[in-house]
């Protein structure tokens, strides 16, 4: 595509959405994605060969190829260094892209068409109204129609119940919480997770249909591979988990106005400054991740949708104007991990089965929301990922801590040795809870450039996060709530891993609305430069998962771009 | 990661150090099974998980970054093994070992490998508390407390992910570049956790607690 109106940088959670919306408005859109494209027959060996250049039609989408590549093996898919879902180039013979973390933890992001939504658990709660109203430059009411549009498009549905959700609900009810079957959460309570996952096929319990046949039908098969990469469905656009590569990308291609080019890392935003337009974006410089060749591409509007680390990194590496909030204010929901181990005799009366089987159903299918504090979510993953989550702790090994009568936990810290093996022996009788805190924006946290170390894409980002006292207090309360829920559900043993501050799974607010971009998500200092990713969030949404809000804002931003520059 | 496949440059010292590391984190144990009696459950060393830990450490950074970190004549696995030895030496010097040293278990290893399994974890604790002289460490750990602390989590995380994922079943292909690995048998770690492996689906559908009614939207 030579004469694009808009260039979108990144085909992930936000970029795919804004591309589809702009394409539907009749604009020519070129999407540049740094990573590979899985399930497109122009790239039959996406991790071994450079393949084609770009794709602009759904005719190229190939569900057989998609199912072959997303093989559901956790190491092959999820290894952060060499897995198919990693932050790195398509060529798996090469290393991941280097980032520097200023604290203990993990940065969990993916390159590739679909971005991190390829591996996300598809949780789509709206922000809590109290975290938006009279705080953000836009009101919750203004966001609602855009939430509704994204929820209908993906679509978003409350998760089906399997054993682990049933146990979570049982514990929540016993702990005194009420069911709140709503999308607009104004008070505490538990509810099914609003997920971008298709409901199970009507034949899910039909013994005459095999599981393999089910996996070719429309609907979630409860296979539990949300994080490993869901390949189940009759076609790419009907895959059960609605990562953007199977939802918004096919819709974008169907407009006939969108072209997507993978393996293209944007290393610079190009600008011009003249009296009539002021400083404004005019294009980008890309680097082909296979050949290393650089190329300049131009468009009337540039949209950064490269995520909360790469968007500020790109701004800074491009030498765009100083702004004390570029890269600053990072929040990550200061997460924590609490697990309950159950006896089979206690499970049978509640579930009718002796196991929870955490690998069955939506990976995160139930939640408890508490506006003002944050949220708890049930999580069930494959065993390698489960075990590795027990390894990351701010308090070191568990042998350093002894539980007292008043502690809600039995074990605190990193598991090891026979204790770890006993815990993994109980894998099928374990319910894990992810704590997601309503953490505070602090300008000292964020993304800067390393002054010395660079890679082929420019100076590498340094990511810093320390929770505020208020955030720490909130997380402690949530941990106690999680332990109480598990205990009330009948857990015999509670493990509090005490995650460190740097667990970067929900990264937001590094290019905040009102500071770096205006309420239409256009940069204050560089006109015609927009942002459509988590970085524009004013805050951490109260602790709600960020993707849906980014997608709602991207939908709104597309409308604003069209009206301001093309109408 | 540039280099792929088996690398002949790993010294017995590095191998011994990482063998002793994964052995301390995930040891073998005996388990009582109904009708069968006592069975041996393999630990991470028997399942070659140390090879995964070494592979990841040595393939996690591209050469240009390694050059800037002045890591071209060494490797992350070697520097990390030396870091573990600094922690072990500190534990020994402080007289804080719980059990006598044993230099026969890993004859090619350093002080870390000579410690008892629990003392190895206590040496790691000293390192993550930064109770060592950071000035004396090898590149890239020298005067880099953030990386030192982070690596102690990473070593545990890699050991656990390697042991309980399908990596142990890549068998003869386990050290090949990821695109050329093939699962040769059912992963022992999955068997230990009683995980059935990749699935097409399950039947445990228990209905819905609530339903979303989508409105026709016209934004």
Interface residues (C-beta under 8 A of the other chain):
Chain A: X47 X48 X71 X72 X73 X74 X75 X76 X79 X81 X82 X83 X92 X93 X94 X95 X96 X98 X101 X102 X103 X104 X105 X106 X145 X146 X148 X149 X151 X152 X155 X156 X157 X158 X160 X161 X162 X163 X165 X166 X169 X179 X181 X183 X191 X192 X194 X199 X200 X204 X205 X210 X211 X212 X214 X215 X221 X222 X223 X224 X225 X228 X232 X353 X357 X359 X360 X361 X382 X383 X384 X385 X386 X387 X388 X390 X391 X392 X393 X396 X397 X399 X400 X414 X416 X417 X418 X420 X421 X424 X425 X427 X428 X452 X453 X454 X455 X456 X460 X500 X502 X555 X556 X559
Chain B: X1 X2 X4 X24 X25 X26 X27 X29 X31 X41 X56 X59 X60 X61 X62 X64 X65 X68 X69 X117 X118 X121 X124 X125 X128 X129 X146 X149 X150 X153 X156 X157 X158 X159 X160 X161 X162 X163 X164 X165 X166 X167 X177 X178 X179 X181 X183 X189 X190 X192 X193 X194 X195 X196 X198 X199 X200 X201 X202 X203 X204 X205 X206 X207 X208 X209 X210 X211 X212 X214 X215 X216 X217 X219
